[in-house]
Amino acid sequence: MATRAAIPSIDLALDFEPRSRYDAIDVNVQIRERYGDVLAPFGRAAYCSLHTTAGYLDQSLSARLDHRRERLDPFIRAFQVLFPAGAGYRHDRLEERRELSEEQRRIEPRNADSHLAFIASGLRNCVTYVRRPDEPVYFMDLDGVSGDIVRRRQTRVIAFNRERVVARARIALPVSGHPIDSLNLADPRCGVMPLGEELMTAHGISRGRLDIGLDPTERDAGVTVNEYETLLMRHDLAEVLADPLRFLARQGRRMLQEPRVIAAKSLGYAKYDLVHLLNELMDALCVSESAVERLVARVMALPASRFLRLKRGISLLVADRGSGGPTIVRGTYQSPILIQWSAPPGRTRVLQLTLTEFV
């Protein structure tokens, strides 16, 4: 068997098919079945999803859920309750999606609920785990089956033993004065991705990670990786951030009008379901009843930004792209996105970029 010092790192690309619209697939099992015990020499691994409705939980959160489906599934289900499928999202009005051709409209899934649940639950496109024998690492897919179409999913795994920071940089971004807004950080005009590519090229790394995070002084903002589609970002997500209870009430009114969708609800639908989804979250996380009561009271008085699991930092994988050399890995529809729910002083936000090499 190779020792940890003998092999610097290993890069694996996997694809698989989910069994249902929501599925949790243990990637480590997939690797063992296809490649054997190739991860054994390594102490760490970076897992990268190439999709906007499928990703990974942080290792710390997965550990709180005991890495078990009985705990993971209720956690995700809570956010699926908050964002039910087919609830009239603007993103799902395909006739308004100007970027789609007529052919694309015929096959495009109506999956705004999966995008919103991905963002709200804190799923990540890229995570780094300390490897532990027989500990699962779940690829969490929120939209794997659309009608009769089973979607082919892809993930990338780089296993290594050590990492070292090779560069840091800061960038100030002009943002709008709108209290609730989003900014596509993949837009070259922002300068974020060009700066990341410049750092990667200057330091000549072929395998590593680019972390993009809010400066510690920044408030009322978060970052995610998702599809930067106008109707999703400017309407659906903005409505959730502005008033979550009103959002839930709107979903509830629709369901009350369509009894085939859901059994009759009380007029207090919004708060009822919010309390119950929070209870499910707390059960999954093993938080005490008193803590649940305090959190519910807090949530009722605060905007969605305070209880959605929006992150202050994201990671993008740096890896070989074949003959073209190393690149910052992103799926076709993946964009790093800055989300704010309060306008900052001076209409400027500062991001920190950290480039790490796997060695």
Secondary structure, 3 states (H helix, E strand, C coil): CCCCCCCCEEEEEEEECCCCCCEEEEHHHHHHHHHCCCCCCCCEEEEEECCCCEEECCHHHHHHCCCCHHHHHHHHHHHHHHCCCCCCCHHHCHHHCCCCCHHHHHHCCCCHHHHHHHHHHCCECEEEEECCCCCCCEEEECCCEECCEECCEEEEEEEECCEEEEEEEEEEEECCCCCCEEEECCCHHHCHHHHHHHHHHHHCCCCEEEEEEECCCCCCEEEEEECCCHHHHHHHHHHHHHCHHHHHHHHHHHHHHCCCCCCCCCCCHHHHHHHHHHHHHHHHHCCCHHHHHHHHHHHHCCCHHHCCCCECEEEEEEEECHHHCEEECCCCCCEEEEEECCCCHHHEEEEEEEEEEEC
